[in-house]
Amino acid sequence: MTLQIPLVGGNYYHIYNRGNNGETIFRTAENYRYFLRLFAHHIEPVATTFAFSLLPNHFHFLNYIRTDEEQRRWLLAQGGQGCQLSESWQPCPPSRAFKNLFIAYSMAFSIRYERTGSLFQKPFKRRLVDSDRYFAALVRYIHRNPEKHGLIPDFREWPWSSYGAILAEQPTRVLRDDVLAWFGGRAPFVALHQTDPDERPIAEYVIE
């Protein structure tokens, strides 16, 4: 089994994986929506999201992993004023949160389609995002991925990525303002997505 680097709080990671043996993991629009609901439930307490793209047989996320203290503050904020955590509370290991997500989705998917066996490849893949260049290249790569794989002529029309949410005004769990600030604003964000992506920083990690 390939050893994977740990998910350490205070760092950014490219989280990605595909269906086992290339199996389709999203068959319908409801599959995509259900996965995103589970993602919010399991992952939001341990991570924030800057970009994502869900494709029929694989997915990509760019996440910041919360520190233990950031997990604690997030939970307290969700409970509102006066919320307290029990003395036995312990932060959730981020890798465990992702595994719980994949297990929950796999169980529901397998029941729905009467299938057996592993749905996702194991272990799920993760890479430390350790430079601004990698971060910018990854955001652009993630958003352009549906077009790269020939799923749609224009990546901007793919409904299961964060590109549209970042440019829209509706509420979103993606850190819209942080992403736009990273690119220098809305116009540079749009312009840089129109250029041919420089995939060299992520060439060995992309899923074909």
N, CA, C and O of each residue as an XYZ file, in Angstrom:
832
protein
N       0.840     -1.189      0.000
C       0.000      0.000      0.000
C       0.884      1.252      0.000
O       1.871      1.327      0.732
N       0.515      2.235     -0.834
C       1.277      3.470     -0.913
C       1.063      4.305      0.345
O      -0.072      4.554      0.752
N       2.161      4.733      0.951
C       2.055      5.577      2.127
C       1.676      6.985      1.714
O       2.198      7.507      0.729
N       0.776      7.600      2.454
C       0.331      8.950      2.162
C       0.802      9.886      3.266
O       0.883      9.495      4.431
N       1.109     11.109      2.897
C       1.527     12.089      3.886
C       0.349     12.400      4.801
O      -0.799     12.324      4.365
N       0.606     12.749      6.057
C      -0.494     13.090      6.970
C      -1.095     14.443      6.618
O      -0.433     15.293      6.022
N      -2.342     14.631      6.989
C      -2.988     15.929      6.856
C      -2.751     16.694      8.153
O      -3.290     16.335      9.200
N      -1.948     17.745      8.079
C      -1.523     18.493      9.256
C      -2.227     19.844      9.275
O      -2.217     20.570      8.281
N      -2.833     20.177     10.402
C      -3.506     21.459     10.540
C      -2.592     22.632     10.244
O      -1.405     22.614     10.570
N      -3.171     23.666      9.612
C      -2.401     24.851      9.255
C      -1.805     24.789      7.871
O      -1.071     25.697      7.480
N      -2.102     23.732      7.104
C      -1.543     23.567      5.764
C      -2.643     23.400      4.728
O      -3.786     23.068      5.043
N      -2.253     23.646      3.471
C      -3.150     23.494      2.331
C      -2.831     22.175      1.618
O      -1.671     21.772      1.527
N      -3.879     21.511      1.116
C      -3.689     20.232      0.456
C      -4.575     20.103     -0.782
O      -5.699     20.603     -0.834
N      -4.024     19.420     -1.763
C      -4.791     18.967     -2.911
C      -5.287     17.565     -2.561
O      -4.492     16.634     -2.434
N      -6.594     17.422     -2.405
C      -7.220     16.150     -2.066
C      -7.896     15.623     -3.330
O      -8.722     16.315     -3.925
N      -7.554     14.417     -3.737
C      -8.130     13.909     -4.975
C      -8.184     12.388     -4.940
O      -7.427     11.736     -4.221
N      -9.101     11.839     -5.738
C      -9.208     10.393     -5.841
C     -10.157     10.059     -6.974
O     -10.807     10.935     -7.544
N     -10.225      8.769     -7.292
C     -11.114      8.306     -8.348
C     -11.810      7.031     -7.933
O     -11.498      6.443     -6.897
N     -12.761      6.608     -8.758
C     -13.437      5.358     -8.502
C     -12.488      4.186     -8.636
O     -11.556      4.226     -9.439
N     -12.715      3.156     -7.864
C     -11.874      1.965     -7.935
C     -11.946      1.367     -9.346
O     -13.032      1.125     -9.872
N     -10.771      1.134     -9.950
C     -10.690      0.630    -11.328
C     -11.392      1.551    -12.327
O     -11.905      1.106    -13.353
N     -11.400      2.851    -11.999
C     -12.014      3.817    -12.899
C     -13.529      3.824    -12.886
O     -14.144      4.416    -13.773
N     -14.150      3.180    -11.903
C     -15.612      3.089    -11.842
C     -16.253      4.466    -11.716
O     -15.698      5.366    -11.085
N     -17.416      4.616    -12.317
C     -18.188      5.843    -12.178
C     -18.671      5.969    -10.740
O     -19.247      5.032    -10.186
N     -18.431      7.138    -10.135
C     -18.854      7.362     -8.753
C     -20.007      8.362     -8.651
O     -20.648      8.477     -7.606
N     -20.264      9.083     -9.744
C     -21.403     10.004     -9.788
C     -22.192      9.693    -11.059
O     -21.727      9.969    -12.165
N     -23.381      9.121    -10.899
C     -24.182      8.736    -12.060
C     -25.271      9.745    -12.378
O     -25.665      9.895    -13.534
N     -25.754     10.429    -11.366
C     -26.867     11.355    -11.547
C     -26.570     12.664    -10.824
O     -25.635     12.751    -10.028
N     -27.377     13.674    -11.114
C     -27.230     14.959    -10.437
C     -27.415     14.805     -8.932
O     -26.744     15.479     -8.151
N     -28.315     13.930     -8.525
C     -28.534     13.731     -7.097
C     -27.305     13.122     -6.429
O     -27.029     13.423     -5.267
N     -26.557     12.267     -7.143
C     -25.309     11.734     -6.592
C     -24.339     12.865     -6.270
O     -23.742     12.886     -5.194
N     -24.183     13.798     -7.194
C     -23.288     14.937     -6.968
C     -23.754     15.753     -5.770
O     -22.956     16.118     -4.906
N     -25.054     16.035     -5.727
C     -25.575     16.859     -4.634
C     -25.412     16.157     -3.287
O     -25.061     16.787     -2.290
N     -25.667     14.859     -3.265
C     -25.550     14.118     -2.014
C     -24.107     14.094     -1.518
O     -23.857     14.252     -0.323
N     -23.167     13.899     -2.422
C     -21.760     13.908     -2.026
C     -21.378     15.256     -1.433
O     -20.665     15.309     -0.431
N     -21.841     16.346     -2.037
C     -21.516     17.679     -1.520
C     -22.164     17.913     -0.159
O     -21.572     18.575      0.693
N     -23.365     17.385      0.063
C     -23.990     17.508      1.381
C     -23.181     16.744      2.433
O     -22.958     17.238      3.538
N     -22.747     15.538      2.077
C     -21.916     14.773      2.997
C     -20.577     15.460      3.234
O     -20.053     15.452      4.348
N     -20.037     16.044      2.195
C     -18.770     16.760      2.326
C     -18.910     17.891      3.348
O     -18.055     18.055      4.218
N     -19.969     18.652      3.239
C     -20.187     19.747      4.190
C     -20.304     19.215      5.611
O     -19.759     19.802      6.546
N     -21.008     18.114      5.770
C     -21.226     17.552      7.105
C     -19.933     17.027      7.721
O     -19.646     17.304      8.886
N     -19.158     16.281      6.959
C     -17.976     15.619      7.509
C     -16.717     16.483      7.473
O     -15.884     16.408      8.377
N     -16.579     17.298      6.438
C     -15.296     17.971      6.213
C     -15.276     19.409      6.720
O     -14.230     19.883      7.163
N     -16.394     20.109      6.667
C     -16.372     21.509      7.099
C     -15.856     21.696      8.522
O     -15.202     22.707      8.779
N     -16.109     20.781      9.466
C     -15.535     20.978     10.806
C     -14.018     20.896     10.853
O     -13.402     21.412     11.785
N     -13.394     20.243      9.844
C     -11.945     20.044      9.898
C     -11.197     20.783      8.793
O      -9.967     20.821      8.810
N     -11.913     21.370      7.833
C     -11.224     21.994      6.707
C     -12.091     23.058      6.050
O     -13.319     23.026      6.141
N     -11.435     23.995      5.392
C     -12.121     24.967      4.545
C     -11.788     24.637      3.096
O     -10.787     23.978      2.817
N     -12.629     25.097      2.178
C     -12.490     24.725      0.768
C     -12.284     25.955     -0.094
O     -13.005     26.946      0.026
N     -11.285     25.876     -0.968
C     -10.974     26.953     -1.893
C     -11.402     26.635     -3.316
O     -11.719     27.549     -4.077
N     -11.418     25.381     -3.689
C     -11.826     24.991     -5.040
C     -12.171     23.515     -5.043
O     -11.643     22.734     -4.252
N     -13.078     23.144     -5.957
C     -13.382     21.721     -6.124
C     -13.938     21.477     -7.511
O     -14.415     22.391     -8.183
N     -13.866     20.237     -7.917
C     -14.512     19.793     -9.141
C     -14.842     18.313     -8.984
O     -13.981     17.504     -8.638
N     -16.101     17.973     -9.243
C     -16.545     16.588     -9.214
C     -16.811     16.141    -10.643
O     -17.570     16.788    -11.364
N     -16.199     15.052    -11.053
C     -16.376     14.480    -12.375
C     -16.932     13.072    -12.231
O     -16.901     12.513    -11.134
N     -17.444     12.483    -13.317
C     -18.116     11.190    -13.158
C     -17.306     10.119    -12.439
O     -17.871      9.331    -11.681
N     -15.974     10.073    -12.664
C     -15.215      8.997    -12.034
C     -14.093      9.468    -11.121
O     -13.300      8.649    -10.656
N     -14.007     10.776    -10.851
C     -13.006     11.263     -9.910
C     -13.359     12.665     -9.423
O     -14.320     13.276     -9.891
N     -12.565     13.163     -8.474
C     -12.823     14.492     -7.920
C     -11.501     15.137     -7.494
O     -10.490     14.464     -7.290
N     -11.549     16.458     -7.368
C     -10.420     17.250     -6.871
C     -10.947     18.277     -5.871
O     -12.000     18.876     -6.087
N     -10.211     18.478     -4.776
C     -10.492     19.542     -3.819
C      -9.185     20.235     -3.452
O      -8.126     19.609     -3.412
N      -9.274     21.519     -3.188
C      -8.184     22.273     -2.586
C      -8.678     22.730     -1.225
O      -9.590     23.551     -1.126
N      -8.072     22.194     -0.186
C      -8.541     22.449      1.186
C      -7.429     22.987      2.077
O      -6.250     22.677      1.908
N      -7.854     23.797      3.023
C      -7.002     24.187      4.144
C      -7.468     23.377      5.342
O      -8.657     23.367      5.660
N      -6.532     22.692      6.015
C      -6.873     21.874      7.159
C      -6.815     22.720      8.434
O      -5.800     23.353      8.727
N      -7.899     22.719      9.171
C      -7.946     23.497     10.404
C      -7.010     22.887     11.451
O      -6.842     21.669     11.521
N      -6.411     23.753     12.255
C      -5.674     23.281     13.419
C      -6.673     22.805     14.467
O      -7.873     23.044     14.334
N      -6.190     22.137     15.501
C      -7.085     21.696     16.572
C      -7.827     22.880     17.187
O      -9.022     22.790     17.471
N      -7.123     23.979     17.390
C      -7.760     25.161     17.982
C      -8.791     25.747     17.030
O      -9.845     26.207     17.470
N      -8.507     25.739     15.733
C      -9.474     26.250     14.755
C     -10.708     25.350     14.690
O     -11.823     25.837     14.501
N     -10.513     24.054     14.845
C     -11.678     23.176     14.940
C     -12.546     23.554     16.145
O     -13.769     23.644     16.046
N     -11.895     23.767     17.261
C     -12.623     24.104     18.484
C     -13.390     25.405     18.300
O     -14.563     25.481     18.666
N     -12.754     26.432     17.741
C     -13.410     27.730     17.549
C     -14.561     27.613     16.564
O     -15.598     28.252     16.744
N     -14.389     26.802     15.521
C     -15.455     26.633     14.530
C     -16.680     26.000     15.179
O     -17.805     26.449     14.955
N     -16.469     24.964     15.977
C     -17.582     24.293     16.637
C     -18.291     25.225     17.606
O     -19.520     25.226     17.681
N     -17.531     26.012     18.345
C     -18.137     26.958     19.269
C     -18.967     27.996     18.516
O     -20.047     28.386     18.962
N     -18.449     28.439     17.367
C     -19.173     29.429     16.567
C     -20.480     28.848     16.030
O     -21.481     29.559     15.945
N     -20.481     27.559     15.665
C     -21.703     26.935     15.157
C     -22.768     26.841     16.244
O     -23.965     26.889     15.960
N     -22.317     26.707     17.500
C     -23.269     26.590     18.588
C     -23.851     27.908     19.049
O     -24.823     27.935     19.804
N     -23.257     29.005     18.596
C     -23.769     30.309     18.968
C     -23.234     30.774     20.315
O     -22.460     30.073     20.967
N     -23.649     31.940     20.714
C     -23.184     32.540     21.959
C     -23.533     31.643     23.156
O     -24.653     31.150     23.285
N     -22.556     31.457     24.002
C     -22.764     30.644     25.190
C     -22.512     29.168     24.998
O     -22.599     28.396     25.952
N     -22.194     28.752     23.748
C     -21.933     27.335     23.495
C     -20.645     26.908     24.191
O     -19.662     27.648     24.201
N     -20.656     25.728     24.763
C     -19.469     25.167     25.395
C     -19.285     23.725     24.929
O     -20.253     23.019     24.646
N     -18.028     23.305     24.856
C     -17.717     21.928     24.511
C     -17.480     21.138     25.786
O     -17.008     21.675     26.789
N     -17.812     19.868     25.734
C     -17.606     19.028     26.910
C     -16.115     18.852     27.176
O     -15.289     19.019     26.279
N     -15.789     18.519     28.399
C     -14.390     18.330     28.767
C     -13.766     17.151     28.028
O     -12.544     17.076     27.899
N     -14.586     16.243     27.549
C     -14.070     15.070     26.841
C     -13.880     15.314     25.350
O     -13.424     14.425     24.631
N     -14.229     16.529     24.870
C     -14.122     16.798     23.436
C     -12.693     16.650     22.954
O     -11.754     17.088     23.617
N     -12.534     16.025     21.790
C     -11.244     15.898     21.133
C     -11.396     16.305     19.673
O     -12.418     16.005     19.055
N     -10.390     16.986     19.108
C     -10.484     17.345     17.687
C     -10.529     16.090     16.823
O      -9.962     15.057     17.179
N     -11.202     16.192     15.700
C     -11.309     15.062     14.780
C     -10.068     15.012     13.893
O      -9.718     16.023     13.284
N      -9.396     13.870     13.801
C      -8.270     13.752     12.861
C      -8.778     13.978     11.435
O      -9.732     13.320     11.020
N      -8.170     14.883     10.684
C      -8.680     15.199      9.337
C      -8.783     13.988      8.421
O      -9.761     13.850      7.687
N      -7.786     13.108      8.456
C      -7.850     11.921      7.595
C      -9.064     11.069      7.926
O      -9.689     10.501      7.030
N      -9.405     10.976      9.214
C     -10.577     10.226      9.624
C     -11.845     10.865      9.090
O     -12.763     10.156      8.677
N     -11.917     12.190      9.089
C     -13.099     12.884      8.571
C     -13.301     12.569      7.093
O     -14.426     12.320      6.660
N     -12.217     12.577      6.314
C     -12.335     12.250      4.895
C     -12.743     10.786      4.710
O     -13.583     10.481      3.863
N     -12.159      9.889      5.491
C     -12.540      8.481      5.395
C     -14.016      8.295      5.728
O     -14.707      7.514      5.074
N     -14.502      9.009      6.744
C     -15.920      8.920      7.100
C     -16.802      9.391      5.944
O     -17.855      8.809      5.683
N     -16.370     10.441      5.258
C     -17.107     10.927      4.093
C     -17.203      9.837      3.028
O     -18.285      9.543      2.521
N     -16.067      9.247      2.700
C     -16.050      8.255      1.628
C     -16.835      6.997      2.016
O     -17.506      6.399      1.174
N     -16.751      6.601      3.273
C     -17.508      5.438      3.727
C     -19.007      5.711      3.641
O     -19.769      4.876      3.154
N     -19.427      6.887      4.118
C     -20.856      7.224      4.107
C     -21.398      7.268      2.686
O     -22.477      6.744      2.409
N     -20.639      7.901      1.777
C     -21.108      7.986      0.392
C     -21.117      6.609     -0.261
O     -22.072      6.253     -0.951
N     -20.051      5.833     -0.044
C     -19.958      4.506     -0.658
C     -21.113      3.606     -0.233
O     -21.688      2.889     -1.053
N     -21.446      3.649      1.057
C     -22.538      2.802      1.546
C     -23.852      3.173      0.872
O     -24.591      2.300      0.418
N     -24.140      4.468      0.809
C     -25.393      4.906      0.194
C     -25.413      4.588     -1.302
O     -26.431      4.144     -1.833
N     -24.298      4.813     -1.969
C     -24.197      4.562     -3.410
C     -24.381      3.072     -3.705
O     -25.095      2.700     -4.636
N     -23.731      2.227     -2.904
C     -23.807      0.784     -3.134
C     -25.210      0.252     -2.902
O     -25.672     -0.632     -3.623
N     -25.889      0.791     -1.894
C     -27.278      0.387     -1.649
C     -28.166      0.842     -2.804
O     -29.012      0.088     -3.286
N     -27.963      2.069     -3.235
C     -28.795      2.634     -4.299
C     -28.657      1.839     -5.596
O     -29.649      1.611     -6.290
N     -27.436      1.415     -5.929
C     -27.211      0.754     -7.214
C     -26.931     -0.747     -7.077
O     -26.500     -1.396     -8.030
N     -27.178     -1.280     -5.895
C     -27.053     -2.714     -5.649
C     -25.705     -3.254     -6.133
O     -25.629     -4.207     -6.907
N     -24.662     -2.612     -5.649
C     -23.308     -3.015     -6.017
C     -22.560     -3.442     -4.761
O     -23.006     -3.189     -3.642
N     -21.404     -4.099     -4.963
C     -20.560     -4.512     -3.849
C     -19.114     -4.135     -4.138
O     -18.762     -3.819     -5.275
N     -18.283     -4.171     -3.106
C     -16.870     -3.868     -3.276
C     -16.559     -2.406     -3.053
O     -17.456     -1.577     -2.904
N     -15.272     -2.103     -3.032
C     -14.814     -0.737     -2.791
C     -15.233      0.185     -3.931
O     -15.110     -0.174     -5.103
N     -15.720      1.359     -3.591
C     -16.100      2.341     -4.607
C     -14.918      3.227     -4.968
O     -14.705      3.526     -6.143
N     -14.144      3.654     -3.965
C     -13.010      4.544     -4.190
C     -11.691      3.787     -4.098
O     -11.583      2.781     -3.397
N     -10.690      4.287     -4.816
C      -9.348      3.768     -4.630
C      -8.868      4.103     -3.217
O      -9.239      5.134     -2.658
N      -8.041      3.224     -2.645
C      -7.509      3.431     -1.308
C      -5.994      3.373     -1.356
O      -5.420      2.570     -2.092
N      -5.340      4.235     -0.563
C      -5.903      5.339      0.223
C      -6.212      6.529     -0.673
O      -5.714      6.609     -1.796
N      -7.037      7.458     -0.177
C      -7.310      8.653     -0.972
C      -6.036      9.493     -1.066
O      -5.203      9.478     -0.160
N      -5.896     10.219     -2.163
C      -4.656     10.929     -2.460
C      -4.677     12.337     -1.865
O      -5.718     12.990     -1.794
N      -3.502     12.777     -1.444
C      -3.367     14.145     -0.946
C      -1.939     14.629     -1.199
O      -0.984     13.860     -1.089
N      -1.808     15.912     -1.540
C      -0.499     16.528     -1.762
C      -0.466     17.885     -1.078
O      -1.418     18.661     -1.157
N       0.631     18.153     -0.415
C       0.806     19.439      0.247
C       0.946     20.542     -0.798
O       1.748     20.426     -1.724
N       0.171     21.604     -0.650
C       0.272     22.776     -1.527
C       1.183     23.770     -0.809
O       0.766     24.432      0.141
N       2.420     23.869     -1.268
C       3.439     24.578     -0.501
C       3.971     25.834     -1.170
O       5.029     26.338     -0.794
N       3.234     26.353     -2.177
C       3.684     27.592     -2.815
C       2.497     28.298     -3.449
O       1.493     27.670     -3.786
N       2.623     29.612     -3.608
C       1.579     30.378     -4.291
C       1.409     29.905     -5.731
O       0.291     29.870     -6.247
N       2.501     29.546     -6.374
C       2.443     29.090     -7.767
C       1.632     27.812     -7.870
O       0.803     27.669     -8.769
N       1.864     26.895     -6.966
C       1.113     25.648     -6.965
C      -0.357     25.919     -6.680
O      -1.228     25.345     -7.333
N      -0.644     26.787     -5.712
C      -2.029     27.110     -5.356
C      -2.777     27.644     -6.576
O      -3.861     27.157     -6.895
N      -2.211     28.641     -7.263
C      -2.879     29.253     -8.409
C      -3.047     28.255     -9.549
O      -4.104     28.199    -10.178
N      -2.002     27.467     -9.817
C      -2.085     26.474    -10.890
C      -3.136     25.423    -10.575
O      -3.840     24.950    -11.468
N      -3.239     25.063     -9.313
C      -4.184     24.028     -8.912
C      -5.622     24.503     -9.017
O      -6.484     23.763     -9.492
N      -5.897     25.734     -8.577
C      -7.261     26.276     -8.693
C      -7.693     26.260    -10.155
O      -8.794     25.816    -10.482
N      -6.830     26.742    -11.018
C      -7.158     26.782    -12.445
C      -7.309     25.373    -13.017
O      -8.233     25.108    -13.786
N      -6.411     24.479    -12.645
C      -6.494     23.100    -13.135
C      -7.790     22.431    -12.693
O      -8.458     21.776    -13.493
N      -8.146     22.593    -11.423
C      -9.368     21.978    -10.906
C     -10.592     22.465    -11.684
O     -11.445     21.666    -12.070
N     -10.672     23.762    -11.910
C     -11.844     24.309    -12.584
C     -11.901     23.921    -14.060
O     -12.988     23.741    -14.608
N     -10.751     23.793    -14.703
C     -10.735     23.451    -16.127
C     -10.800     21.942    -16.374
O     -10.865     21.511    -17.525
N     -10.782     21.146    -15.323
C     -10.709     19.700    -15.442
C     -11.834     19.078    -16.273
O     -11.563     18.190    -17.080
N     -13.083     19.512    -16.105
C     -14.151     18.909    -16.919
C     -13.925     19.104    -18.418
O     -14.225     18.209    -19.208
N     -13.405     20.254    -18.811
C     -13.119     20.490    -20.221
C     -11.915     19.661    -20.664
O     -11.899     19.133    -21.775
N     -10.917     19.548    -19.805
C      -9.724     18.758    -20.106
C     -10.093     17.316    -20.436
O      -9.493     16.704    -21.320
N     -11.077     16.775    -19.730
C     -11.486     15.391    -19.932
C     -12.588     15.243    -20.974
O     -13.131     14.152    -21.148
N     -12.921     16.324    -21.669
C     -13.874     16.251    -22.759
C     -15.317     16.079    -22.342
O     -16.149     15.637    -23.134
N     -15.621     16.427    -21.098
C     -16.992     16.277    -20.610
C     -17.904     17.400    -21.072
O     -19.124     17.243    -21.120
N     -17.306     18.530    -21.410
C     -18.078     19.706    -21.782
C     -17.156     20.619    -22.586
O     -15.962     20.676    -22.292
N     -17.668     21.342    -23.597
C     -16.793     22.196    -24.407
C     -16.215     23.380    -23.645
O     -15.117     23.842    -23.954
N     -16.951     23.876    -22.645
C     -16.537     25.060    -21.898
C     -16.620     24.760    -20.405
O     -17.709     24.553    -19.869
N     -15.470     24.736    -19.734
C     -15.444     24.375    -18.311
C     -16.329     25.275    -17.466
O     -16.781     24.867    -16.396
N     -16.583     26.495    -17.930
C     -17.388     27.441    -17.158
C     -18.835     26.991    -17.032
O     -19.567     27.497    -16.182
N     -19.254     26.050    -17.864
C     -20.638     25.570    -17.838
C     -20.813     24.319    -16.989
O     -21.937     23.847    -16.821
N     -19.717     23.765    -16.444
C     -19.839     22.546    -15.643
C     -20.471     22.885    -14.292
O     -19.953     23.736    -13.569
N     -21.574     22.238    -13.944
C     -22.289     22.634    -12.726
C     -21.674     22.120    -11.432
O     -22.050     22.584    -10.356
N     -20.736     21.172    -11.504
C     -20.234     20.530    -10.292
C     -18.806     20.935     -9.989
O     -17.973     20.109     -9.617
N     -18.538     22.210    -10.153
C     -17.254     22.768     -9.739
C     -17.511     24.083     -9.017
O     -18.625     24.607     -9.033
N     -16.478     24.605     -8.389
C     -16.615     25.836     -7.616
C     -16.439     27.091     -8.461
O     -16.573     28.196     -7.935
N     -16.146     26.959     -9.741
C     -15.882     28.145    -10.562
C     -17.078     29.102    -10.551
O     -16.920     30.291    -10.272
N     -18.249     28.594    -10.848
C     -19.431     29.453    -10.878
C     -19.757     30.046     -9.526
O     -20.157     31.207     -9.435
N     -19.589     29.258     -8.467
C     -19.881     29.748     -7.117
C     -18.967     30.895     -6.735
O     -19.386     31.824     -6.045
N     -17.721     30.837     -7.179
C     -16.769     31.890     -6.839
C     -17.140     33.201     -7.519
O     -16.899     34.274     -6.965
N     -17.715     33.128     -8.697
C     -18.075     34.345     -9.433
C     -19.500     34.810     -9.153
O     -19.864     35.930     -9.512
N     -20.306     33.969     -8.520
C     -21.695     34.334     -8.231
C     -21.771     35.159     -6.945
O     -20.762     35.415     -6.288
N     -22.984     35.561     -6.610
C     -23.204     36.329     -5.378
C     -23.971     35.535     -4.331
O     -24.119     35.987     -3.196
N     -24.455     34.363     -4.701
C     -25.206     33.554     -3.751
C     -24.262     32.997     -2.679
O     -23.062     32.858     -2.916
N     -24.809     32.682     -1.505
C     -23.976     32.100     -0.449
C     -23.301     30.821     -0.922
O     -23.888     30.049     -1.680
N     -22.081     30.600     -0.480
C     -21.336     29.414     -0.841
C     -20.415     29.025      0.308
O     -19.969     29.882      1.070
N     -20.132     27.732      0.431
C     -19.195     27.264      1.443
C     -17.744     27.421      0.974
O     -16.818     27.326      1.779
N     -17.551     27.658     -0.305
C     -16.213     27.916     -0.820
C     -15.771     29.300     -0.353
O     -16.583     30.224     -0.293
N     -14.489     29.448     -0.023
C     -13.985     30.735      0.461
C     -13.768     31.683     -0.707
O     -12.640     31.943     -1.126
N     -14.881     32.188     -1.217
C     -14.887     33.012     -2.420
C     -13.948     34.216     -2.315
O     -13.109     34.427     -3.190
N     -14.088     34.998     -1.254
C     -13.294     36.221     -1.127
C     -11.803     35.912     -1.045
O     -10.985     36.648     -1.596
N     -11.450     34.837     -0.365
C     -10.040     34.473     -0.231
C      -9.450     34.052     -1.574
O      -8.312     34.396     -1.892
N     -10.232     33.302     -2.366
C      -9.741     32.867     -3.676
C      -9.549     34.067     -4.591
O      -8.514     34.197     -5.244
N     -10.546     34.941     -4.637
C     -10.430     36.108     -5.506
C      -9.271     37.004     -5.073
O      -8.566     37.557     -5.917
N      -9.076     37.145     -3.785
C      -7.961     37.948     -3.296
C      -6.625     37.315     -3.681
O      -5.668     38.023     -3.993
N      -6.559     35.995     -3.659
C      -5.327     35.295     -4.005
C      -4.928     35.589     -5.449
O      -3.745     35.712     -5.767
N      -5.948     35.702     -6.327
C      -5.692     35.980     -7.740
C      -5.579     37.467     -8.035
O      -5.208     37.854     -9.143
N      -5.894     38.301     -7.054
C      -5.810     39.741     -7.263
C      -7.117     40.373     -7.684
O      -7.124     41.517     -8.139
N      -8.230     39.657     -7.547
C      -9.528     40.223     -7.879
C     -10.279     39.380     -8.896
O      -9.752     38.409     -9.439
N     -11.509     39.769     -9.137
C     -12.392     39.012    -10.033
C     -11.848     38.981    -11.468
O     -11.784     37.915    -12.081
N     -11.462     40.133    -12.000
C     -10.993     40.190    -13.390
C      -9.746     39.328    -13.618
O      -9.717     38.562    -14.581
N      -8.715     39.425    -12.767
C      -7.557     38.538    -12.957
C      -7.907     37.060    -12.806
O      -7.353     36.208    -13.500
N      -8.828     36.765    -11.896
C      -9.263     35.381    -11.718
C      -9.846     34.831    -13.018
O      -9.497     33.732    -13.448
N     -10.735     35.604    -13.637
C     -11.354     35.179    -14.895
C     -10.314     35.089    -16.000
O     -10.288     34.123    -16.764
N      -9.450     36.106    -16.082
C      -8.460     36.154    -17.167
C      -7.483     34.993    -17.095
O      -7.169     34.385    -18.119
N      -7.007     34.681    -15.923
C      -6.030     33.606    -15.785
C      -6.643     32.237    -16.070
O      -5.936     31.311    -16.466
N      -7.950     32.106    -15.870
C      -8.602     30.845    -16.203
C      -8.734     30.658    -17.713
O      -8.958     29.541    -18.180
N      -8.598     31.725    -18.470
C      -8.722     31.625    -19.922
C      -7.402     31.263    -20.591
O      -7.391     30.876    -21.759
N      -6.300     31.383    -19.874
C      -5.003     31.050    -20.441
C      -4.770     29.554    -20.354
O      -5.405     28.857    -19.563
N      -3.848     29.068    -21.180
C      -3.497     27.647    -21.110
C      -2.854     27.382    -19.767
O      -1.869     28.029    -19.412
N      -3.394     26.444    -19.022
C      -2.878     26.215    -17.671
C      -1.469     25.641    -17.671
O      -1.133     24.774    -18.477
N      -0.661     26.138    -16.758
C       0.679     25.599    -16.547
C       0.553     24.453    -15.554
O       0.428     24.673    -14.349
N       0.586     23.231    -16.068
C       0.366     22.063    -15.220
C       1.657     21.486    -14.662
O       1.632     20.446    -14.005
N       2.790     22.147    -14.912
C       4.041     21.593    -14.418
C       4.091     21.442    -12.904
O       4.634     20.452    -12.415
N       3.538     22.400    -12.134
C       3.597     22.210    -10.671
C       2.798     21.002    -10.171
O       3.036     20.519     -9.064
N       1.857     20.515    -10.978
C       1.002     19.415    -10.519
C       1.033     18.235    -11.480
O       0.189     17.343    -11.393
N       2.005     18.220    -12.402
C       2.014     17.231    -13.482
C       2.002     15.810    -12.960
O       1.316     14.962    -13.531
N       2.738     15.514    -11.893
C       2.823     14.127    -11.431
C       1.620     13.716    -10.589
O       1.521     12.559    -10.181
N       0.709     14.643    -10.325
C      -0.420     14.341     -9.447
C      -1.755     14.284    -10.176
O      -2.761     13.884     -9.590
N      -1.780     14.682    -11.460
C      -3.056     14.788    -12.136
C      -3.617     13.403    -12.424
O      -2.872     12.434    -12.572
N      -4.920     13.327    -12.501
C      -5.610     12.073    -12.798
C      -6.005     12.093    -14.273
O      -6.705     12.998    -14.726
N      -5.562     11.113    -14.994
C      -5.901     11.014    -16.432
C      -7.048     10.020    -16.619
O      -7.488      9.789    -17.745
